[in-house]
Amino acid sequence: MSAEALSKNILLMATSLINEHGVYSASYSTLLQICICRIKVPQCGENLSLTIYVMQIGVHHVIRLARKNMKKAIKYFVGTYDFKGFKATGGKNKTTVRTIHKAEIIQEGTRIIIELTGDGFLYNMVRIIAGTLVDVGIGKIDPEDIPQIIESKDRKRAGKTLPAHGLYLVEVKY
């Protein structure tokens, strides 16, 4: 079909300004993003044990996770905060302020799912939050310390960045 014939078959119903610059960006024009980080864990009594494989050197660790503490800690991430301490170097964000609308720990069989819903995420933010929650789960960080870690904006106080496998972008709303 020619471009001329095609244009007769298309009806433009409405237009709207994407943003103040009139530019669409898949990264910066989002209203809501939902990300999950899946951690596979074999059952181990009340706690769960997390198996971490470090692929480059073939190290295998088994770590017990206190799921109750992780559930306490994740609630502190809900709200509008400056998440500078949960951003890896890199990225082109003008601001590090983000809003997390929903944050939860879900048990799904042998997996712990960390689900975050927000207006956008900084570079490696979800992986760093997940790493911080793992540190809570192993007792390295107290759940009640999360507000001070967020407030400090100090990357060194947050947990390690978890590997990217297991991280999924579930949904984006524009």
Secondary structure, 3 states (H helix, E strand, C coil): CCHHHHHHCCCCCCCCCCCCCCCCCCCCCCCEEEEEEEEECCEECCEEEEEEEECCCCEEEEEEECHHHHHHHHHHHCEEEECHHHCCCCCCCCCCEEEEEEEEEEEECCEEEEEEEECCCCCCHHHHHHHHHHHHHCCCCCHHHHHHHHHHCCHHHCCCCCCCCCEEEEEEEC
